[in-house]
Amino acid sequence: MESPTLGESVPRPPGASGSPTPDEEEERPEGSAPLAAAPAGAEGGSAGAAGLWELPVEHAERRPQCSRCSRPQKVCLCPYLPVHPLQISTHLYIIQHPAEVQLKTSICSQYVIRMQPTSRCLSTLECAAAALSILEKNNCIQETLLRPLQALCSFQLQHGAQIRLSKEYLLKNGLYPKPMPKNKRKLRKMELLMNSVKI
């Protein structure tokens, strides 16, 4: 089959965009709307695209989903959640503040894909897990609640995320990439971080 030249007409399926031929104008029933005109400059490309209408359409299969959370199984964290809800008698209220929480503890944050002020500044989940373990006198609670966070960080690190060192570490080792702030209050906070003073 020879490809049509620029002057030849190209057969189009019904509903395809482009200017109607005189034959199509005659076939159109009275009162029906004319076919939409092709955008400017599209006439030249229609000849080369004639065979595209006959190509088979490939239907993409959906990724397997988790029956519990309906997320794709590849990114589902359900296997890391406890099978049965934890039995906890404590009512924990978290009052969110823009500043991170720094506890007097040897615990270091496991949320390694986000830069923390210091390695001892914990995410909200880590604070809740630590508090519940202490109040309930059960160390297993912290381990159970942090399992999804560890899985999340591991998955993201496998797919291009980078480990973020704390601001304190970067400042102490001369690796902080941004210029020092001019605001005196912010500059004082940076100095305290460099001297390992709790802020």
C-alpha positions in Angstrom: 0.0 0.0 0.0 1.5 3.3 -1.0 1.3 6.2 1.4 -0.9 9.1 0.1 0.7 12.3 -1.1 -0.1 15.6 0.4 -2.8 16.4 -2.2 -4.7 13.1 -1.8 -7.5 12.7 0.6 -7.1 10.3 3.5 -9.9 8.1 4.8 -10.8 8.9 8.4 -12.9 7.0 10.9 -16.2 8.5 12.0 -15.8 11.2 14.6 -12.2 12.0 13.6 -11.3 15.7 13.7 -10.6 17.6 10.5 -12.4 19.5 7.8 -15.2 17.6 6.1 -14.9 16.7 2.5 -17.6 17.8 0.0 -19.0 14.2 0.1 -19.2 14.3 3.9 -21.0 17.6 3.7 -23.7 16.0 1.4 -24.0 12.9 3.6 -24.6 15.0 6.7 -28.3 15.0 7.7 -30.1 18.3 7.7 -29.9 20.2 11.0 -26.8 18.3 12.3 -23.7 20.1 13.3 -20.8 20.2 11.0 -17.6 18.3 11.9 -15.0 20.2 13.9 -12.3 21.9 11.9 -8.8 20.7 12.3 -6.4 23.1 14.1 -4.2 25.3 12.0 -1.2 23.5 10.6 -2.7 20.0 11.2 -3.6 19.3 7.5 0.0 18.3 6.7 0.2 15.8 9.5 -3.1 14.0 8.7 -1.6 12.2 5.7 1.1 10.6 7.8 -1.2 9.6 10.6 -3.7 7.7 8.5 -2.6 4.3 9.6 -2.7 5.1 13.3 -6.5 4.7 13.5 -6.1 1.0 12.7 -3.4 0.2 15.4 -4.7 -2.0 18.2 -5.2 -0.4 21.6 -3.3 -2.1 24.4 -5.2 -2.2 27.7 -2.9 -1.8 30.7 -3.5 -4.1 33.5 -4.1 -2.6 36.9 -1.5 -3.2 39.6 -2.5 -5.7 42.3 -4.2 -3.9 45.2 -4.3 -4.5 48.9 -7.7 -5.7 50.0 -7.3 -3.9 53.3 -6.3 -0.4 52.2 -6.9 -0.5 48.4 -3.4 0.9 47.7 -1.1 -0.9 45.2 0.5 -3.8 47.0 4.0 -2.5 46.0 3.5 0.6 48.3 1.2 -0.9 50.9 2.3 -0.8 54.5 -0.3 -3.2 55.9 2.1 -6.1 56.3 4.0 -3.9 58.8 0.9 -3.0 60.9 -0.2 -5.2 63.8 -2.7 -7.9 62.9 -4.9 -6.9 65.9 -5.2 -3.4 67.3 -2.9 -2.7 70.3 -4.5 -2.8 73.7 -3.7 0.6 75.1 -5.4 2.2 78.1 -3.7 5.6 77.6 -5.4 8.5 75.9 -2.7 10.3 74.0 -3.3 13.9 72.7 -0.8 15.3 70.3 -0.6 19.1 70.1 1.3 19.8 66.8 3.9 22.6 66.8 6.0 23.6 63.8 9.2 23.0 65.8 10.3 19.3 66.2 10.3 17.7 69.6 13.6 17.0 71.3 13.4 14.5 74.1 16.0 13.8 76.8 16.7 10.4 75.5 19.3 8.4 73.6 16.8 7.6 70.9 17.7 8.9 67.5 15.1 9.6 64.8 14.6 6.8 62.3 12.8 9.2 59.9 16.0 9.5 57.9 14.5 10.7 54.7 13.8 14.1 56.2 16.3 16.6 57.7 15.8 17.0 61.4 17.4 19.9 63.5 19.3 17.2 65.5 19.3 13.4 65.4 17.4 13.4 68.7 14.5 15.4 67.2 11.8 12.9 66.7 8.9 12.9 64.3 5.3 13.0 65.7 4.9 9.3 65.3 8.2 8.5 67.0 7.2 10.8 70.0 3.8 9.1 70.3 5.4 5.6 70.2 8.0 6.6 72.8 5.4 8.2 75.1 3.0 5.3 74.8 5.8 2.7 75.6 6.8 4.7 78.7 3.2 5.2 79.9 2.1 1.7 79.2 5.4 0.2 80.5 5.6 -1.9 77.3 8.6 -1.5 75.0 7.0 -3.7 72.4 4.5 -0.8 71.6 7.3 1.4 70.3 8.8 -1.3 68.1 5.3 -2.2 66.7 4.3 1.5 66.0 7.6 2.3 64.3 7.6 -0.7 62.0 5.6 1.1 59.2 7.8 4.2 59.5 10.9 2.0 59.0 9.3 0.2 56.0 8.3 3.6 54.5 11.8 5.0 54.7 13.3 1.7 53.4 11.0 1.7 50.4 11.7 5.4 49.6 15.5 4.9 49.9 15.3 2.0 47.5 13.5 4.3 45.0 15.8 7.3 44.9 15.3 9.1 48.3 18.5 10.1 50.1 19.4 9.8 53.7 19.1 13.3 55.2 21.7 14.1 57.9 20.6 16.4 60.7 21.2 20.2 60.5 23.3 19.9 63.6 25.6 17.4 61.9 25.9 19.4 58.7 26.7 22.6 60.7 29.4 21.0 62.9 31.1 19.4 59.9 30.9 22.5 57.6 28.5 20.7 55.2 25.5 23.0 55.5 24.6 24.0 51.9 22.7 27.2 52.6 24.1 30.6 53.7 23.8 31.4 57.4 20.7 33.4 58.2 20.8 37.2 58.8 18.0 37.1 61.3 19.6 37.3 64.8 17.0 34.8 66.3 17.6 32.2 63.6 21.4 32.7 63.7 21.3 32.2 67.5 19.4 28.9 67.0 22.1 27.8 64.5 24.8 28.6 67.0 23.1 26.6 69.7 22.8 23.7 67.3 26.5 23.8 66.5 27.2 23.8 70.3 24.8 20.9 71.0 22.7 23.1 73.2 19.0 22.1 73.5 16.8 24.7 71.7 
